Amino acid sequence: MPLFVRLGALIPLAYEARNTKEQKWNKLVFDFYPDKGGADEGYLYEDDGETTAYKFGQFRKSGYAARFDQEENAYVITMSAAEGGFEGERAYHVREISVKFHCLKDAGTVRSVTVNGEEVPFKRTKRDTGAFPLDTSLSAPDAYVVGVSFLADVAKEQSVVFFCE
């Protein structure tokens, strides 16, 4: 069955769990399908997952956005500082973030990646036609992938920039 993803989409993914109670939110993957003419934005919503404290303002929202910067010839992903808060074991202050950049035909070739202005190493993974779409692994059925991972303080804005040739 085909899966259609809009070019420019930035999709947050959580690791596989049997149910939401077992889900760990300290690790996220952002699956990015770059497009020079497309952009995306959204936010993550988090609460304790067990009580109705969210009704009384006990929740956190973290915005994210993706766009192409023509002057830099780079794709820019921004993750905003979290707004709000809640208590409990799911209230992580630091999380591991991975970004999967799908190297689609018109995206260009990634030559370097920065996280918060610092150049970081990245990994290239060949296209795997047997890979499951929207998976947290570094493989993809549509194109080869450039991946980068880093630790992020949820209270601070994060910026990931993929510079292309």
C-alpha positions as CSV (number, residue, x, y, z in Angstrom):
1,M,0.0,0.0,0.0
2,P,1.5,3.4,-0.9
3,L,2.2,6.0,1.7
4,F,2.1,9.6,0.6
5,V,4.2,12.2,2.5
6,R,4.1,15.8,1.5
7,L,7.5,17.2,0.5
8,G,8.8,19.6,3.2
9,A,7.2,17.5,6.0
10,L,8.9,17.1,9.3
11,I,7.3,14.2,11.2
12,P,8.1,13.5,14.9
13,L,8.3,9.8,15.6
14,A,8.5,7.9,18.9
15,Y,10.2,4.6,19.4
16,E,8.1,1.5,19.3
17,A,6.2,0.6,22.5
18,R,3.4,-1.8,23.2
19,N,1.2,1.0,24.5
20,T,1.5,4.7,25.5
21,K,2.0,3.8,29.2
22,E,5.2,2.1,28.2
23,Q,6.3,4.8,25.8
24,K,9.5,6.6,26.7
25,W,9.6,10.2,25.5
26,N,13.3,10.8,26.2
27,K,14.2,9.7,22.6
28,L,12.5,11.2,19.5
29,V,13.2,11.0,15.8
30,F,12.3,13.7,13.3
31,D,11.7,12.3,9.9
32,F,12.4,15.1,7.4
33,Y,11.4,15.0,3.7
34,P,13.2,18.1,2.4
35,D,11.9,20.3,-0.4
36,K,13.2,23.8,-1.4
37,G,9.6,25.0,-2.0
38,G,8.1,23.4,1.1
39,A,8.0,24.1,4.8
40,D,6.4,22.6,7.9
41,E,5.6,23.5,11.4
42,G,3.8,21.9,14.4
43,Y,4.3,21.1,18.0
44,L,4.7,18.2,20.4
45,Y,2.2,18.0,23.2
46,E,3.2,16.2,26.4
47,D,1.6,15.5,29.7
48,D,2.0,12.9,32.5
49,G,-0.2,10.4,30.5
50,E,-2.0,9.2,33.6
51,T,-4.0,11.9,35.3
52,T,-6.2,14.8,34.4
53,A,-3.6,17.4,35.5
54,Y,-3.5,18.6,31.9
55,K,-6.9,20.2,32.5
56,F,-5.2,22.5,35.1
57,G,-2.3,23.5,32.9
58,Q,0.0,20.7,33.7
59,F,1.4,20.0,30.2
60,R,4.2,21.0,27.9
61,K,4.2,22.1,24.2
62,S,7.3,22.3,22.1
63,G,7.2,23.8,18.6
64,Y,9.2,22.6,15.6
65,A,9.6,23.9,12.1
66,A,11.5,23.1,8.9
67,R,12.3,25.4,5.9
68,F,14.8,25.9,3.2
69,D,17.2,28.9,3.4
70,Q,18.0,29.9,-0.1
71,E,20.9,32.2,0.8
72,E,22.7,29.4,2.7
73,N,21.6,26.6,0.4
74,A,20.6,24.8,3.6
75,Y,17.6,23.2,5.2
76,V,16.9,24.5,8.7
77,I,15.1,22.6,11.4
78,T,14.2,24.5,14.6
79,M,12.9,23.0,17.8
80,S,11.5,25.6,20.1
81,A,12.1,25.7,23.9
82,A,9.3,23.9,25.7
83,E,6.5,26.0,27.1
84,G,4.7,24.8,30.2
85,G,5.5,21.9,32.4
86,F,4.3,18.9,34.3
87,E,5.5,16.4,36.9
88,G,6.2,12.7,36.7
89,E,8.6,10.2,35.1
90,R,7.7,11.4,31.6
91,A,8.8,15.0,32.3
92,Y,12.2,14.6,30.7
93,H,14.5,17.7,30.7
94,V,17.0,16.2,28.3
95,R,16.1,14.0,25.4
96,E,18.0,12.4,22.6
97,I,16.9,13.7,19.2
98,S,17.7,12.1,15.9
99,V,16.9,13.7,12.5
100,K,16.5,11.6,9.4
101,F,17.1,13.7,6.3
102,H,15.7,11.9,3.2
103,C,18.1,12.6,0.3
104,L,15.4,12.9,-2.3
105,K,16.2,13.7,-6.0
106,D,15.9,17.5,-5.8
107,A,17.1,18.0,-2.2
108,G,20.8,18.3,-3.0
109,T,23.8,16.5,-1.5
110,V,24.4,17.1,2.2
111,R,28.0,18.4,2.7
112,S,27.8,19.3,6.4
113,V,25.5,19.5,9.3
114,T,25.4,21.8,12.3
115,V,23.6,21.5,15.6
116,N,23.2,24.8,17.4
117,G,25.9,26.4,15.2
118,E,28.5,23.6,15.8
119,E,29.5,21.3,13.0
120,V,28.7,17.7,13.9
121,P,29.4,14.3,12.3
122,F,26.6,12.7,10.4
123,K,25.9,9.2,9.0
124,R,24.8,8.3,5.5
125,T,22.7,5.2,5.1
126,K,21.9,3.6,1.7
127,R,18.4,3.3,0.4
128,D,16.8,0.1,1.7
129,T,13.7,-0.8,-0.3
130,G,12.7,-3.3,2.4
131,A,12.7,-0.7,5.1
132,F,9.4,0.3,6.8
133,P,8.4,3.9,6.1
134,L,8.2,6.2,9.1
135,D,10.5,4.0,11.1
136,T,12.9,5.2,13.8
137,S,15.9,3.4,12.2
138,L,18.3,5.3,9.9
139,S,17.0,3.5,6.8
140,A,14.3,4.4,4.4
141,P,12.7,2.8,1.3
142,D,12.5,6.1,-0.7
143,A,16.1,7.4,-0.7
144,Y,19.4,7.3,1.1
145,V,19.3,9.0,4.5
146,V,21.6,11.4,6.3
147,G,21.2,11.1,10.0
148,V,22.4,13.1,13.0
149,S,21.7,12.6,16.7
150,F,22.3,14.9,19.7
151,L,21.2,15.5,23.3
152,A,18.8,18.4,23.7
153,D,17.7,20.4,26.8
154,V,14.0,20.8,26.2
155,A,14.1,24.2,27.9
156,K,16.3,25.6,25.1
157,E,15.8,26.1,21.4
158,Q,17.6,23.7,19.1
159,S,18.7,24.3,15.5
160,V,19.8,21.7,13.0
161,V,21.1,22.9,9.6
162,F,21.8,20.6,6.7
163,F,24.1,22.4,4.2
164,C,23.9,21.1,0.7
165,E,25.9,21.3,-2.5
